[in-house]
Amino acid sequence: MKTEPFLKELSRTGRTGVLLPESDVPERPLCELVGDEHLRTEGPNLPEVDQPTVIRHFVRLSQLNYSVDTHFYPLGSCTMKHNPKVNDQMASLDGFAGLHPLQPSSTTQGILRLMKELERLLCLIGGMDACTLQGAGGALGEFIGLLLVRAWHRQRREEASRRRILVPDSAHGTNPASAARCGFRVHNVPSGPDGCIDVDRLKEALELQPDGTLPAAVMVTNPNTLGKFERDIEKVADLTHQAGALLYYDGANLNAIMGKARPGDMGCDIMHFNLHKTFSTPHGGGGPGAGPVAVKDFLEPFLPVPTIEERDGQLVLSYEKPLSVGRVHSFYGNVLVLVRAYTYILSMGRTGLRKVSEDAVLNANYLMSRLLRLFPVAFPGLCKHEFVLSLREFKKTTGVRTWDVAKRLLDYGFYAPTVYFPITVEEAMMVEPTETETKETLDAFADALAQIVQESLSNPDLVRTAPHTTPVARLDEAKAARELKVHW
Ligand SMILES: Cc1ncc(COP(=O)(O)O)c(C=O)c1O
């Protein structure tokens, strides 16, 4: 493929030997700088184990793992899809993996070129004008976006009254959390019976409130976390702008519309991308990720520093941005995630990215049509990349909860879907098959759920006490989280 030599070249030109300035290297060995009272008098009591035993121990442990490489992960709102291995190969090239953030930019032209190019591609995909790559994940992207909202209102001398961020009740929990963390008040906007924003309630929320506050921004996710496309998005954008607020777009679900529709064309002013979801980087367990933020040109002056600028044919990191919201991440973000996303975009190309969206939507609708025979969908009609089932009636007739069904799926070799989210749906089960699963896998998953329904009718205790085949049985998860034990 063409991508590989190009990336290798970028990697080579990003290489350097100098890592630390000489003045930072201590003159005496470290052990001489530590007081005698801190030094060991005996060697550590390390276990004496032979190599085969150690290898077997760790290989066995690794075999207990669930991962996208071993199992289907229908985890709604998380986009756990296949990550092409070429992305990892590129991120492992010496010139990228061996980079040190303190290298002078004259030695990092390759990676800076890649980052600048990635900014351009993300702007093209999102329909935006400028971009920062520094967000370390979706939630930090939201936080950066809201800092930009605040900076914009401050420049217009409206910061004191623009206190509210309007968030639909279907939003991912990070949206209200980011708004609160940025010092705004969260104003909840209810969804209508179709799962989309209730435009009349939005209009009310956009008005001046009795406490004297005005809206600073509206946060939308499109398609939203119920898997529905917000058909009134252009009306939402117009109303938001007429009210003097900005429209923020949570791009975590972009794999449903990428190459088909662009948030910038819908009227959104700021957006974040979840590179570790849409652009296929292995993620989970809290990271690592990347949440670049793209904006329309009038917000460009507020973007975080450093920015990547071209001067005399050289790329440099620039801090000359008087209106910038400042630094939001140490150094330049999670750079190797950026290399993976860039590789993915180049190897997919324009038509490939479009096909991603088509397949994500096709897979979700196929699986939904199969599961509809078992459980009703919370918001009927076609979905985008994911859908939400409600097991409310099923629980009434069998006494088996969504939680139990999710646990029983583990016995069938499937990771459990997202459950009890969104909170607006009772006994919710949220399924996102993603674009990279085959029809056979989707059928096997639907068959397993059908089997679990049968079991729930004939032997509900079997389901209520699941899982039975995993290394550990059902845990008290709240206790496990509160009393963390990472050793035995
Ligand atoms: C719709 C939506 N927004 C925001 C986020 C937050 O992204 P991150 O987990 O990278 O912080 C997610 C994550 O699942 C999401 O699904």
The ligand as a Tripos MOL2 file, in Angstrom:
@<TRIPOS>MOLECULE
LIG
   16    16     1     0     0
SMALL
NO_CHARGES

@<TRIPOS>ATOM
      1 C1        -21.4570   10.4120   22.7170 C.3       1 LIG1
      2 C2        -20.1920   10.4440   23.5190 C.ar      1 LIG1
      3 N1        -19.6760   11.6270   23.8820 N.ar      1 LIG1
      4 C3        -18.5380   11.7100   24.5910 C.ar      1 LIG1
      5 C4        -17.8530   10.5700   24.9880 C.ar      1 LIG1
      6 C5        -16.6250   10.7370   25.8310 C.3       1 LIG1
      7 O1        -15.4650   10.3010   25.1970 O.3       1 LIG1
      8 P1        -14.2160    9.7940   26.0370 P.3       1 LIG1
      9 O2        -14.5940    8.4840   26.6450 O.co2     1 LIG1
     10 O3        -13.1140    9.6680   25.0410 O.co2     1 LIG1
     11 O4        -13.9010   10.8170   27.0730 O.co2     1 LIG1
     12 C6        -18.3450    9.3130   24.6300 C.ar      1 LIG1
     13 C7        -17.6510    8.0910   25.0510 C.2       1 LIG1
     14 O5        -18.1200    6.9930   25.0140 O.2       1 LIG1
     15 C8        -19.5550    9.2390   23.8810 C.ar      1 LIG1
     16 O6        -20.0830    8.0750   23.5100 O.3       1 LIG1
@<TRIPOS>BOND
     1     1     2 1
     2     2     3 ar
     3     2    15 ar
     4     3     4 ar
     5     4     5 ar
     6     5     6 1
     7     5    12 ar
     8     6     7 1
     9     7     8 1
    10     8     9 2
    11     8    10 1
    12     8    11 1
    13    12    13 1
    14    12    15 ar
    15    13    14 2
    16    15    16 1
@<TRIPOS>SUBSTRUCTURE
     1 LIG1         1 GROUP 0 **** ****
